Every structure is written in structure tokens, then in C-alpha cells.
């Protein structure tokens, strides 16, 4: 009987131990399942601290009464708290300092170490009675520390310590790789953003001939969509869109032969390539082309980076246009100069005839001849102003009478400015203080503003341009203010931020260069002035320019 009881007790103890082990295995398996499940849910786009918090919250479920913090080594080899649970959030970002003794102890066993909180061990829980530091060691280096603190003095159970160790080793394997992957994903995102946002053409072709990278700038210029490129090979691209490839000195080369040379390690720069867009439009670009290899030297494909030559062509065309205009201006000035001699003779002899008519009492004839003299004088003033305007400008600063300057400009340009039913009103007063400035540049500025205002009115079928000026003291100094106001078509609100950009114009092709207001802005800045524009689309525009009166 006693023997049977002994066997029964022994079997019960065995059963109890087996049940305990079974519970531990179930708990471990459940914990591992949760860890793996959380690992699959990790969003690599999230912040590092959020990734750390994801794991720490999971572990909090195993130790509901504990207070947790996790520190990770930064680039300066400092342990910085990245996440906390059941602790104040302001601990995140604080440095954890370990004494050499503590560091040596936790590194030696590579397992959780129990400590009684004291001055030597970092504790962030007020009234902590139980502190376990769990090292996270990767490649024989301390990458981080997880701490479990508690207000209960009893140490953690053996099973709990095992889970701590299991979790720390899992983190040691996962987190470094996870952070490297996250960094790689971030770098990939930054590179893709850079490739997509640049205005250069970027094309990458793999070793199998498939197009791997085809950026937005190239896509928009060619009129192709990325979706169309899934089954596109380099042969398809060459046949449909590549018209010609030129090396330096104009040597035309075969694209297939070029690709073969790149396979052998050749690089090419300044290749002039002509393309045909989907629309049929032809355009040219300058490309640098090179092969891509991995660390073992295996060929991965080729990359081509190019710049569209269309803006350069437009700039060249505008430059030629300006050169023709400059030549025409110089020729016109020469013609006018040649006309001065016969014009002077007409004025002189007309004055003599007028004087003779006055002497013999032919007042009606004298009055008519006087009109001829006045007309001649007006033509002579116009010719002098035109010659003066056509001369190359200087950088000489001088005192300028703004009233006189505006009068001179209107004397030789009023006919052109008044075309299309435009009325020009000069309301610049006589008594303005002189402006110290470069006269040629101020003339250019006023003429550009008047021309723009005139065009804006004529586009509306007619209107009025008013030029005003005044002087005042404000902002700690004396200022001369020039205003050009029109009731023309106005400027759209979305265009206002761009009106001073070079080559930006809202006029139809061939009607505007897009340089007038850019020149105005540059001249204002050169004279330390200020420029302001107010406009309502359909109602008109006011340009206000302020120049400092340096002589005041």
C-alpha cells in the first residue's frame, strides 16, 4: 500500500513538472508567435523610435507590472533611450551612462543581469526596487540595452529571465538588420525622389535590355508613360524614338555599337542625341553614358544622364534676334545721323524765308513756314534722342531729372506706345529732387514698363497708361517713387510670382521675349531700390518702384 502511494506521489510530481514545462513551452511559443507577428507588421517607413516602441509594447504584455526602457547606440557610440513603456515619455532622447564595471558585467554573460538600483546602475523609475539590464549584443558589440524595472523587490522568475534573454537575442539579430534595411529603403526613396525631381533626362537599361529607370523629365519630353515601358526593350526604344547619335566633332555612331562598347567598359561624354517624341516632335539632348557594374565587376547595365538642348536653342534664337535688333538700331541711328545735315539745311533756309516773309508783310506765308520750322525742330529732337538711345550704355552714375528723362522717352516712342487705342499720360512733376543713377539703365527701365503697360491696354482693345512720380521720407530715408499704371488686361494671380523670371511671358509666341521685367527687376536691385506690383486680372496693373535718394 505504502509502495503504491509512493508511486502515485512520484507520478503526480512528474505530471506536475510536465505540466509546468508544457505551460512554459506554450508561453514561449505564444511569445515567439507574437514577436514574429509584430515583425511582419513593421513599417520600414516609420521612425526608429516607433519601431522600437512596437517591440517594447509587445514585451510589456509579458511583464504587465514592469516599467521598461530601451536604449540604442547612436553614431557617437552613446546609448540613447529610444522608447519607454510605463515611464515618462520625456525620458526618450536621454543618454544612458554605464560604468566600465557594469558594462563588463552585462557583456560577459550576454544574458539578463539583476541589480539592486543604486548610484552605479542607471535607474529611471522613482522608488525602483528591482532592475534587470538585458544586453543586446550584435557582432560582439553592445548595440543596445533593454531595462526592466519594478517596485517589487522579488527578482523575476527563471522562466521570465529566459524570455528576456530570448527576446534580447532576437532583437540583437533583428534590429541591426532592420535599421540597415530601413536606411536602405530611405536611401532608395531619396534617390528615386532625386531622379524624379531633377530636370535632367535619366535613363537606365539593364543587361537584358529592359528599361529600369526612366525619369519624369524624360517621360514628359518624350510623351511616354512608365506603364508603357513594362515590355519595352532598348531595341524598341531605339527603333521608335532614337533618331541619331553624334560623338564629338559630329561623328554619327550606331546606337547598338555604342552599347557594345559600353559593355566593354567604355564611357562617353557629350554625346549629342536626337529623339522623336510620341507626338512626332524632334528634339536634341547632350548625354553622358557609362556602364554600371557590381562589386564583383559584373555588368549590370548602362546609365545615361542628359540635358535637353531645347531651352538652349530658344536662347540662341532670342540672342540672334537681339543681335539683329541691335544691328538694326545702330543702322537706324546711322541713317538718322545722315539725315541731320539736310534737315539742318531745311530748318535754316526755312527760318531765312520766314524772316524775309515777315519783312515784306506776308504774315500768312510766314505762319505756314513757321510750322515747317517747328516740324523740322521736332524731327531733329527725335533724331537726337534716337541716336542717344542707340549708343552703347555706360555705368556712369549721374544726377537724373526724372521729368526730363520721361519726356525724352515719350518724344521718340509715343507713337509706338500709343498704337492700338492707347493713351499715354505723363504726370511726372517738374520739381522732383535729382536721382543719382545710371541714366541708360533708368531709361531702359521706364521704357520696358511703358511698353508692357501699352501692350496690356492694346490687348484689351485700348486703354490708358499713366506714369507718375513723387518724393517722400519714410523707412529712415528719402525716396523717389515712380509709378506706371494701366487699365489693361492685368496679370493672373498665379502668374504674379513668376513675372520677374527670365524668359517667362504670357504673350503669344514671337510677341514677347520674357526679359523685359527681368531687366527691370535687375536694374532696381542694382540701384538698391524696391519694386512692387499690384494687379487684378481684367482690370489693370500698377508697378511701383522706389529709389533711395542717396544725395539727400
BAMI-122168 format. One record per residue (C-alpha): residue in one letter; z, y, x. Coordinates in steps of 0.05 Angstrom, whole numbers, plus 5000, padded with zeros to 4 digits. Last residue first. Layout:
! residues N
AZYX
...
END
This chain:
! residues 552
X400972725392
X395672545444
X396171805429
X394371895356
X395171175335
X389270905295
X389970655223
X384370295187
X383970195111
X378269785082
X377769835006
X373669344964
X370369314896
X370669094824
X367168414817
X372068054862
X378068494874
X379068724946
X384269024992
X383169015067
X387969245121
X386669425193
X391569665246
X390270025311
X391769875384
X384870155404
X382369475428
X385269165364
X381169635320
X374869495362
X375868735355
X376868785280
X370569195271
X366568705315
X368968125271
X367168545210
X359968605232
X359067905263
X357467465203
X350067555217
X347767745147
X341467715105
X338067135141
X341366615097
X344666915036
X350867355046
X357867045045
X358667115120
X362966795174
X359366845241
X365667085278
X371967055235
X374267735207
X372567545135
X376366895137
X383067045103
X379267435048
X374566865029
X379366504980
X380567164944
X373167284932
X370667934961
X368268534920
X361568624884
X361169374895
X365869934877
X366570184949
X371970474993
X371870635067
X378570905091
X380371215159
X387671375176
X389771765237
X396871615258
X402871995287
X408971585309
X415371225292
X412670795236
X410271425200
X407172105213
X400572255177
X393172405187
X387572335136
X380672045128
X375871865072
X369171505064
X366971374993
X361570874975
X358870884903
X354870394863
X348270044853
X345469404825
X351468974843
X348268724908
X346769464922
X354269604920
X356369054968
X350569225015
X352869945018
X360069735032
X357869275088
X353469825118
X358970345113
X363969875148
X358969705204
X357070445214
X364370645219
X366070105271
X359770225312
X361170975315
X368370825335
X365670375390
X360770885417
X366171425416
X371371045458
X377971325432
X382771915432
X382472165360
X382372925350
X387073205297
X383773275228
X382073965201
X374973845177
X376373355122
X372872675113
X370472625040
X363472375055
X360672074990
X354971574996
X351371394931
X348070714927
X342170584880
X339070024921
X337970434984
X343270955000
X345470645066
X338270635094
X337071365074
X343971585098
X342971275167
X340671855212
X344872425185
X350271945158
X352271745229
X352372465253
X356672695194
X361572115207
X362272325280
X363173065263
X368772915213
X372072425262
X372472945317
X373172495378
X377172655441
X374772195497
X375771495524
X369871255567
X368170515557
X360770665554
X355370475504
X348070345522
X343470895491
X340670745422
X345871185386
X344271795429
X336771695418
X337871645343
X342372245342
X337172665380
X331572425334
X335572595272
X337273285298
X329873405314
X327773165245
X332673655213
X330174215257
X323074065236
X324974075163
X328474745173
X322375035208
X317674785153
X322275095100
X321875755139
X314275695135
X314775695060
X319476295059
X314876675107
X308876535062
X312676835002
X315177425044
X308277635069
X310778335089
X306778425152
X312878355198
X315877775158
X309377395164
X309377505240
X316577245245
X314676635204
X308576515249
X312976545311
X318176075279
X312575585261
X309975615332
X316775425360
X318274875308
X311474545315
X311774585391
X318674265391
X315973705348
X310073605395
X315173525453
X320373125414
X315472585391
X315772245459
X323372185452
X322471885383
X317671365412
X322571195468
X328471135418
X324170675375
X322670245437
X330070215455
X331770025383
X326269505381
X328769195445
X335869175418
X333268875353
X329368345392
X335568195434
X339668145370
X334767645340
X334667245405
X342267225403
X342167015330
X337366435346
X341666225405
X347866235361
X344365815308
X342265315363
X349465305389
X352065175319
X347064585312
X348864285380
X354063795351
X358763545405
X359262825427
X364062265444
X361161555452
X365460935461
X362960255483
X365259545472
X370859085491
X368458845560
X373558405595
X376758735656
X383258355649
X386958985626
X381759085571
X375059435580
X371460005545
X364460245565
X362660975571
X358461505536
X358662265539
X354462575485
X350763235470
X348463295398
X341963425361
X340063475288
X334463225243
X335063275167
X332562665129
X338162695078
X341262065108
X341562435174
X336462325230
X339462385299
X337262685366
X341462525427
X342062945490
X346162535540
X350763005578
X354662445611
X353261715623
X357761165649
X355360505678
X359959895676
X354959315668
X355559345592
X353960085597
X347259895629
X345759425571
X347359975521
X342460445556
X337059905554
X338059855479
X337960615470
X331260675507
X331061285551
X327561965549
X328162355614
X329163095598
X332163315665
X338762995644
X338162385601
X334862405533
X336061955473
X331361995412
X331061865338
X337461475323
X339061435248
X335760845215
X333360395271
X339060555320
X344560485267
X341759825242
X341459565313
X348559805326
X350859375268
X352659585197
X355959055153
X362359465140
X358760125154
X357060325083
X364560375066
X365360885122
X360561355085
X354261635116
X351662345107
X350062405181
X353863055190
X359662865144
X360662175177
X360262465247
X365762965231
X369762435194
X369961925251
X366161285261
X370360765297
X369060015297
X361559965289
X359559235300
X355159065359
X359058435378
X362058795439
X364859325392
X361660005379
X365760645379
X363161315354
X366561985358
X362962645340
X367263255357
X370463675302
X377063325313
X381163145251
X379162415244
X380062235317
X386662595322
X389262285258
X387061595282
X390561715349
X396961945314
X396861345267
X395760855324
X401461195363
X405961115302
X404060385295
X405160275369
X411960615365
X413760185304
X411559565342
X415859765401
X421659915354
X420859235321
X420358875387
X426759205411
X429959075342
X428158345332
X430557945391
X437058325404
X437958385328
X437857625322
X442657565379
X447358065346
X446857695279
X448557025308
X454457315345
X457057655283
X455857025243
X459856635294
X465457145291
X465657055215
X466156305223
X471856375273
X475556815225
X476257555239
X482657805270
X488657985225
X490658715234
X487358955171
X485059695170
X478359445196
X472959605247
X466459225261
X462359525317
X455059385333
X452859555403
X446059695434
X440859535486
X445559255539
X440758965590
X439658235609
X432758245576
X435858455509
X443358465496
X446258705431
X453758705444
X458558605385
X464959015390
X470658795346
X475959285326
X482259145284
X487859625268
X483860255252
X488160825226
X482461315227
X475960945237
X471461195294
X474160765351
X471660775422
X475760295466
X479760555525
X484361005485
X486460455439
X484060015383
X486259295393
X480158925416
X476158315395
X469758155433
X463457895398
X458957495445
X454757605507
X460557335548
X459957785609
X456658385575
X462558525529
X467458505587
X463258895637
X462159465587
X469559485571
X471459535644
X465960035661
X468660495606
X464360565545
X462061235516
X459061235446
X454861865435
X454562185366
X447962205328
X450561905264
X458062035259
X456662565206
X455461995156
X462961855151
X464361105151
X463560525101
X456860375135
X454160735195
X447360815229
X444161065293
X450361195336
X447761385406
X448960965468
X446261375526
X440961095573
X437161765574
X431461445535
X436261235480
X440860635476
X442860425406
X449460475368
X451260115303
X457260285260
X461059855211
X467459915169
X469959255143
X472359055073
X465658795049
X464358375111
X458457935093
X455358455046
X456358985101
X451558565143
X445858735096
X447659465096
X447459455173
X440559145172
X437359685128
X441360225163
X438060055230
X431160125198
X433260785165
X435761045232
X429060875265
X425361295213
X420660945165
X413260805178
X414960105201
X417259915131
X421759315137
X421458865076
X419758225115
X425858335159
X430258415097
X428057725073
X429357425141
X436357715143
X437757485072
X435356785087
X439556775150
X445756985111
X444556455057
X443455935111
X449956135146
X453856125081
X450955455061
X452455185130
X459655455127
X460555155057
X457954475083
X462654515142
X468454635096
X466254085050
X465653605110
X472653815133
X475453695063
X471953015058
X474852815125
X481753035103
X480952655038
X478552035075
X484752065121
X489252155061
X485951555026
X486451125090
X493851295097
X495051145023
X491550465032
X495750305093
X502050495056
X500050005000
END
